[in-house]
Amino acid sequence: MTVAVILAGGKSRRMGEDKAAMFGGVERLQACLAESCIGRTVVLCGPEHRRSHFKGDVMADPPHLRGLHRIIPWAMNALEDDVVLIPCDAFLLTAEAVDALIQGSPEGGVPVDDAGRRQPLFAHLPKGVLLDENAHRVERLLAHLPTVDLKEHRSAFSNFNQPEDLAHPELQLRFP
């Protein structure tokens, strides 16, 4: 079984509002993932006080771990299954893109967005995949995973960090 882990614990400082609540928020992502081949979806909510912001299967970050580069290996160990990371700002994600990523990266991988940039927060991490646990950043944690270029789904693997990113043409079409 593959578990989707929605990363919804950030402060969204650069965006200026909680990205986990934008454009239908985490509930929209949960519905999208329910249409895919994902067997279970877990929301990684950040600190315990954010747990009540979300419905469904929610896990708080362990308070002794600092940084997503430490939390991802912890979550993989806790879940003991294949994992697909999904950032809460995956406003263009589709079930088809998730399925294509899983099918297109049986050994694991990191997809690219429509600019050809690796997007590690969308990584497919099969059970047992080795991570660089000495890494100090998520990019280094997953640097050894192959790049997966799903040309017809590139925009689905876009994330949005600043208000100006919201001008993305597909985002404007989907959420006028």
N, C-alpha and C positions, 0 to 999 in steps of 0.2 A: 504494500500500500504506500502511496505517496501522501505526505502531509504538507499542506501549504501553511507557511508561517507568515502571517501578516505582521509586518514590523510597524507598530503603531505607538511607540513609546517616546518619540522625539518631541522636542519643544517647538519645532517649526519656527524658530526665531527669524530666519531669513524671509519666510513667507509672511510672517506677521499674524497668522491665525493657525489653528490646529488643522493640519492637513488631513488628519484622520477623520475629520467631519466634513470635508469639502466634497462637492459633487456626489452626494449620496454616501460618502464616507466608507467606512469599513463594511457597513451592511451591503453596499453595492458590490464591493469586492467579494464578500461572502456569497452573495447570489451568483456572481460570475463564476466563482470557483466551484459552486455546486453543480454548474452545467458542464464542468470539465471532468477529466478522469481522476481528479483529486479525490481521495478517500476520506480525508479529514482536514478541517481547517482550524487552526489555532491562532488566536490573536495574542501577540506578545505586546502587552500594554505598557511596558515601562514600570514605573514605581507602583506599588500596591494601591495607592490612592486613585489611580486611573482605571482600575479594574471595573468599577461601576459604570464607566463610560461605554462599555461594549457588551454585546450579547453573545451568547454561544460559549464556545470553548476558549477560555481566556487564561493566560498565564502571566504572572508578574515577573519582572526581571529579578533575579536574586540580588539583594541589596549589596552583597560583597563584591559583585562584578561591576566593573566600570568599562564601558565602551562596547560597541556592537561587535568588535573583533573578539571579545571574550564571551559575549552572550550567545553568538551563533554556535560555537562548539558546545556550550552548555545545553542549548536547546536541542541540538542534534543528539546528544547523549541522553537527554531526558525523554525524547520522543522515540528513539530507537527505531527509526524508519527512514525511508527516503524522504528528503525535504526539498521543497521549492520555496525560496524566499520571495516574498511579495511586499514591496514597500507600500505604505498606506497612501502614497501619492501616485499610485499606478492608475491614473485617471483614464487611460486609454486601453487598459488590459481587457483582453477577450478570452473566453474559454478556449477558443481555437488556438490562440497564441500559446496558452499554457500547455495544451495538449501537444502542440508542435515542439515546444521546448523539451518536454519530457521524452517524446519519441525521438527527437533529433539529438539527444545527448545522453545515451544510455550509460556512459561512464561519468556523467556530470558535465557541467559546462556553464559558461556565462554568456548570455545573449548580448547583442549589440542593439543600440537604438538607431533611429533613422539618420543620425550623423555618423554612424559607424563606431561609436564609443562603447566600450565594454560597460555593462551595467551589472556590477556584482550583487546589488541588492535584489536581483531577479534570478540568482544562481539556482541551478538544479544540483542538489547534493545527494547522490545516492548513499544509502547506508554503507558505512565503512570507508567512505572516501577520506583520504588523508588531508588534513588542513595544516597549514603552517601556524601552529599555535604559539610560536614565538613572535608572530607578526604584531605590529603595533597599529595596523590599519586594516580595514576590511579588504581593501584592494590587494594587500600582501597576503592576507589569510587565504585568499582564493586565486592568487596569481598563477598557480600551476594548472588550474583548470582550463580546458580548451575553450576558445572563443567559438560561440555558436551564432552563425549569421542566418537568421530566418528572414530572408529579404521581404517576404510578403507580410511579416508581422513585426517589422522593426519598430514602428511607431507604438505598438502595444507595450514595448519595453522602455518607454520614455518615463522619466520622472520629472517632477516640477518642484524646484527649490525656492524660487523667487517670484514675486508678482509678475515680473516681465515674462517669465516662462509661460504664463497663462495665455499668451497670445498665439500659442501653437495652433496652426490652422485646423487640425483634426479635433482639437479640444473645443474650438469655437463651433464646429459643425455638430458635435455631439451634445454640447451643453451651451446652447445659444443664450 
